[in-house]
Amino acid sequence: MQSMTAFGRAVKTVAGKEIIVEIKSVNNRYLDCSVRTPRSYSFIEEKIKPHLLAAGVTRGKVEVNLSVNTVDSPEVTVVLDEAYAASYVAALEQLRDRFGLKDDISTMRVAANRELFNVQAAETDPEEAWGDISAVLDEALAVFLAGRAAEGERLARDLAAKLDGIKVLVDRIEVLSRDDIAAYHDRLLTRLRNVLEDNRVTIDENRILTECAIFADRVAVDEELVRLRSHFDAFASISASAEPVGRKLDFLMQEMNREINTIGSKCSNTEIAHLVVEVKSELEKIREQIQNLE
């Protein structure tokens, strides 16, 4: 079992750049992946989701944040825009001559206009950048997936314990149901005797047996109990699967709820009714936990 809630982070300095990758996820019906990258690394975004899928992340609302910080000075080239500089100096000289201003045009004063220069950084090679970033992404993914697995293991233990408790309740329901059917014959016989003995009417034992059979057929929950126990076995089998189990278990819980609701509608025994309510409460707790599973 894998939980859908986890967090992973990795930091590594590569080629003068500090690369930081953070991955976090919460519950979601499908895989909803959002990626944040620096503008100059936007080409990385389309590579992230396939990388997560390949790593086995199939469900959850996943956020991946990428930061790239320059540690060493990057290789840059400063280029003078000569045409712009000539026009700019000519404009300054015109301003000086037109208004008789003091001639204080100098290199440093002219250079204060940053528009004169074009700063050209070394181009980022997409494949090389992805190679560096994917290595850090894999480290963050390892932490992220380990967190999912650890939380999934805890959930698996909790679900198994809850299911064992439900099995005990179901066994008790089975015993009470059989006792209730057996006791119905005695209750019916007693009521008939009380009514008919005063009128000296002979009790038809065959008729009583027929009525008991009708009652037993109406309230019998054997089929529901068999299906419910088969669902318990399926739960254990699915839980042991190496594939994502969340959706399958969610569907299985619907089937379990259907069976226990049918049992509740058939039985008039107060104690059984209380047990049915308890089973439904435990099934709801399991269903809520399953929502955390991938």
C-alpha positions as CSV (number, residue, x, y, z in Angstrom):
1,M,0.0,0.0,0.0
2,Q,1.1,3.5,-0.8
3,S,-0.2,6.6,0.9
4,M,-1.0,9.6,-1.3
5,T,0.2,12.1,1.3
6,A,4.0,12.6,1.4
7,F,6.8,15.1,1.0
8,G,10.3,14.9,-0.5
9,R,13.1,17.4,-0.8
10,A,16.6,17.3,-2.3
11,V,19.4,19.9,-2.8
12,K,22.5,19.6,-4.9
13,T,25.0,21.9,-6.3
14,V,25.9,21.1,-9.9
15,A,28.1,23.2,-12.4
16,G,27.9,26.3,-10.2
17,K,24.2,26.1,-9.7
18,E,22.3,25.1,-6.5
19,I,19.3,22.9,-7.6
20,I,16.4,22.5,-5.1
21,V,13.5,20.1,-5.8
22,E,10.5,19.8,-3.5
23,I,7.7,17.3,-4.0
24,K,4.5,17.2,-1.9
25,S,1.2,15.5,-2.5
26,V,-2.3,15.2,-1.0
27,N,-5.3,13.0,-1.8
28,N,-6.9,13.2,-5.2
29,R,-9.0,10.9,-7.3
30,Y,-6.6,11.0,-10.2
31,L,-3.0,12.2,-10.8
32,D,-3.0,16.0,-10.8
33,C,0.5,17.2,-11.3
34,S,1.5,20.9,-11.1
35,V,5.1,22.1,-11.7
36,R,6.8,25.4,-10.8
37,T,10.1,26.2,-12.4
38,P,12.2,29.4,-13.0
39,R,11.1,31.0,-16.3
40,S,14.4,30.1,-18.0
41,Y,13.8,26.4,-17.1
42,S,10.2,26.3,-18.2
43,F,11.1,23.6,-20.8
44,I,11.6,21.2,-17.9
45,E,7.9,21.2,-17.0
46,E,6.7,18.8,-19.7
47,K,9.3,16.3,-18.5
48,I,8.3,16.2,-14.8
49,K,4.9,14.3,-15.0
50,P,6.2,11.5,-17.2
51,H,9.1,11.1,-14.9
52,L,6.7,10.8,-11.9
53,L,4.6,8.3,-13.7
54,A,7.6,6.2,-14.6
55,A,8.6,6.2,-10.9
56,G,5.1,4.8,-9.9
57,V,3.2,7.9,-8.9
58,T,-0.3,7.3,-10.3
59,R,-2.7,9.2,-8.0
60,G,-2.7,12.3,-5.9
61,K,-2.5,16.1,-6.2
62,V,1.2,16.5,-6.6
63,E,3.2,19.7,-6.5
64,V,6.8,19.9,-7.8
65,N,8.8,23.0,-7.1
66,L,12.1,23.6,-8.8
67,S,14.6,26.3,-7.8
68,V,17.9,26.9,-9.5
69,N,20.2,29.4,-7.8
70,T,23.6,30.6,-9.2
71,V,26.4,29.8,-6.8
72,D,29.4,30.8,-9.0
73,S,29.4,33.8,-11.4
74,P,27.9,32.6,-14.7
75,E,29.8,33.1,-17.9
76,V,28.4,36.4,-19.4
77,T,29.4,38.7,-22.2
78,V,28.7,42.4,-22.1
79,V,28.2,43.9,-25.6
80,L,28.1,47.6,-26.5
81,D,25.1,48.6,-28.6
82,E,27.2,51.0,-30.8
83,A,24.3,52.4,-32.8
84,Y,22.3,53.2,-29.7
85,A,25.5,54.6,-28.0
86,A,26.2,56.9,-30.9
87,S,22.7,58.2,-31.0
88,Y,22.7,58.7,-27.2
89,V,25.9,60.7,-27.2
90,A,24.8,62.8,-30.1
91,A,21.6,63.6,-28.2
92,L,23.6,64.6,-25.1
93,E,25.8,66.9,-27.2
94,Q,22.7,68.4,-28.8
95,L,21.3,69.0,-25.3
96,R,24.6,70.7,-24.2
97,D,24.8,73.0,-27.3
98,R,21.1,73.9,-27.3
99,F,21.0,75.0,-23.8
100,G,24.6,76.1,-23.2
101,L,25.1,73.5,-20.5
102,K,28.4,72.7,-18.9
103,D,30.3,70.1,-20.9
104,D,30.6,67.2,-18.4
105,I,30.0,64.3,-20.8
106,S,32.3,61.5,-19.7
107,T,32.6,57.8,-20.2
108,M,31.3,56.9,-16.7
109,R,28.4,59.3,-17.0
110,V,27.4,57.9,-20.3
111,A,27.9,54.3,-19.1
112,A,25.3,55.0,-16.3
113,N,22.7,54.4,-19.0
114,R,22.4,50.6,-18.9
115,E,20.5,50.5,-22.1
116,L,23.8,50.9,-23.9
117,F,24.9,47.4,-23.0
118,N,23.5,44.0,-23.8
119,V,24.3,41.3,-21.2
120,Q,24.4,37.9,-22.9
121,A,24.6,34.9,-20.5
122,A,25.9,31.5,-21.7
123,E,23.0,29.6,-23.2
124,T,21.5,26.7,-21.2
125,D,21.8,23.3,-22.9
126,P,18.3,21.7,-22.4
127,E,19.6,18.1,-22.3
128,E,22.5,18.9,-20.0
129,A,20.1,20.9,-17.7
130,W,17.6,18.1,-17.6
131,G,20.3,15.6,-16.7
132,D,21.4,17.8,-13.8
133,I,17.9,18.5,-12.6
134,S,16.6,14.9,-13.1
135,A,19.4,13.6,-10.8
136,V,18.2,15.9,-8.0
137,L,14.6,15.1,-8.8
138,D,15.3,11.4,-8.4
139,E,16.8,12.1,-4.9
140,A,13.7,14.0,-3.9
141,L,11.5,11.2,-5.4
142,A,13.3,8.6,-3.3
143,V,12.5,10.5,-0.1
144,F,8.9,11.1,-1.3
145,L,8.2,7.5,-2.2
146,A,9.8,6.3,1.0
147,G,7.3,8.5,2.9
148,R,4.4,7.2,0.9
149,A,5.5,3.6,1.6
150,A,5.9,4.2,5.3
151,E,2.6,5.9,5.7
152,G,1.0,3.1,3.5
153,E,2.4,0.5,5.8
154,R,0.9,2.2,8.9
155,L,-2.4,2.4,7.1
156,A,-2.3,-1.2,6.2
157,R,-1.8,-2.3,9.8
158,D,-4.6,0.0,10.9
159,L,-7.0,-1.3,8.2
160,A,-6.1,-5.0,9.0
161,A,-6.9,-4.4,12.7
162,K,-10.2,-2.7,11.9
163,L,-11.2,-5.5,9.6
164,D,-10.3,-8.2,12.2
165,G,-12.7,-6.3,14.6
166,I,-15.4,-6.4,12.0
167,K,-15.0,-10.1,11.5
168,V,-15.7,-10.7,15.2
169,L,-18.9,-8.6,14.9
170,V,-20.0,-10.5,11.8
171,D,-19.4,-13.9,13.6
172,R,-21.6,-12.6,16.4
173,I,-24.3,-11.6,14.0
174,E,-24.3,-15.0,12.5
175,V,-24.8,-16.7,15.8
176,L,-27.6,-14.3,16.9
177,S,-29.3,-14.8,13.6
178,R,-29.4,-18.5,13.9
179,D,-30.6,-18.3,17.5
180,D,-33.3,-15.8,16.5
181,I,-34.7,-18.3,13.9
182,A,-34.6,-21.1,16.4
183,A,-36.3,-19.0,19.1
184,Y,-39.0,-17.9,16.7
185,H,-40.5,-21.4,16.7
186,D,-40.8,-21.4,20.5
187,R,-42.2,-17.9,20.6
188,L,-44.8,-18.7,17.9
189,L,-45.8,-21.9,19.6
190,T,-46.2,-20.2,23.0
191,R,-48.4,-17.4,21.5
192,L,-50.6,-19.9,19.7
193,R,-51.0,-22.0,22.8
194,N,-52.1,-18.9,24.8
195,V,-54.6,-18.0,22.2
196,L,-56.0,-21.4,21.2
197,E,-56.0,-23.4,24.4
198,D,-58.9,-21.4,25.9
199,N,-60.9,-22.3,22.8
200,R,-59.7,-26.0,22.9
201,V,-58.4,-25.8,19.4
202,T,-55.7,-28.3,18.4
203,I,-52.4,-26.7,17.3
204,D,-51.3,-27.7,13.8
205,E,-47.6,-28.5,14.2
206,N,-47.1,-28.6,10.4
207,R,-48.6,-25.1,10.1
208,I,-46.2,-23.9,12.8
209,L,-43.3,-25.4,10.9
210,T,-44.4,-23.8,7.7
211,E,-44.6,-20.4,9.4
212,C,-41.2,-20.8,10.9
213,A,-39.8,-21.8,7.5
214,I,-41.3,-18.6,5.9
215,F,-39.8,-16.5,8.7
216,A,-36.4,-18.2,8.4
217,D,-36.4,-17.6,4.6
218,R,-37.4,-13.9,5.2
219,V,-34.7,-13.2,7.8
220,A,-31.9,-15.6,6.8
221,V,-28.7,-13.8,6.1
222,D,-26.5,-16.7,5.2
223,E,-26.0,-15.5,1.6
224,E,-25.1,-12.0,2.8
225,L,-22.6,-13.4,5.3
226,V,-21.0,-15.6,2.7
227,R,-20.6,-12.7,0.3
228,L,-19.3,-10.5,3.1
229,R,-16.7,-13.0,4.1
230,S,-15.6,-13.3,0.5
231,H,-15.2,-9.6,0.4
232,F,-12.9,-9.9,3.5
233,D,-10.7,-12.4,1.6
234,A,-10.7,-10.1,-1.4
235,F,-9.7,-7.2,0.8
236,A,-6.7,-9.1,2.1
237,S,-5.7,-10.2,-1.4
238,I,-5.9,-6.7,-2.9
239,S,-4.0,-5.2,0.0
240,A,-1.1,-7.6,-0.7
241,S,-0.9,-6.5,-4.3
242,A,2.1,-4.6,-5.6
243,E,-0.2,-2.4,-7.7
244,P,-2.1,0.7,-6.5
245,V,-5.0,-0.6,-4.5
246,G,-7.0,2.5,-3.4
247,R,-9.7,2.5,-6.1
248,K,-10.2,-1.3,-5.9
249,L,-10.6,-1.2,-2.1
250,D,-12.9,1.8,-2.4
251,F,-15.2,-0.2,-4.7
252,L,-15.0,-3.3,-2.4
253,M,-16.1,-1.1,0.6
254,Q,-19.3,-0.2,-1.4
255,E,-20.0,-3.9,-1.8
256,M,-19.4,-4.6,2.0
257,N,-21.8,-1.8,2.9
258,R,-24.4,-3.2,0.6
259,E,-24.3,-6.6,2.3
260,I,-24.4,-5.2,5.8
261,N,-27.3,-2.9,4.9
262,T,-29.2,-5.9,3.6
263,I,-28.5,-7.8,6.8
264,G,-29.8,-4.8,8.9
265,S,-33.0,-4.6,6.8
266,K,-33.7,-8.4,7.3
267,C,-33.1,-8.7,11.0
268,S,-35.5,-7.5,13.7
269,N,-33.4,-8.6,16.6
270,T,-32.3,-5.5,18.6
271,E,-28.9,-6.9,19.4
272,I,-28.2,-7.6,15.8
273,A,-29.4,-4.1,14.8
274,H,-26.8,-2.7,17.3
275,L,-24.1,-4.9,15.8
276,V,-25.0,-3.8,12.3
277,V,-24.7,-0.2,13.3
278,E,-21.3,-0.9,14.8
279,V,-20.1,-2.7,11.7
280,K,-21.2,0.2,9.5
281,S,-19.4,2.6,11.7
282,E,-16.2,0.6,11.4
283,L,-16.6,0.2,7.6
284,E,-16.9,4.0,7.3
285,K,-13.7,4.5,9.2
286,I,-12.0,2.1,6.8
287,R,-13.5,3.9,3.8
288,E,-12.1,7.2,5.1
289,Q,-8.7,5.7,5.5
290,I,-8.8,4.2,2.0
291,Q,-9.2,7.7,0.6
292,N,-5.5,8.2,1.6
293,L,-4.3,5.3,-0.5
294,E,-2.9,5.4,-4.0
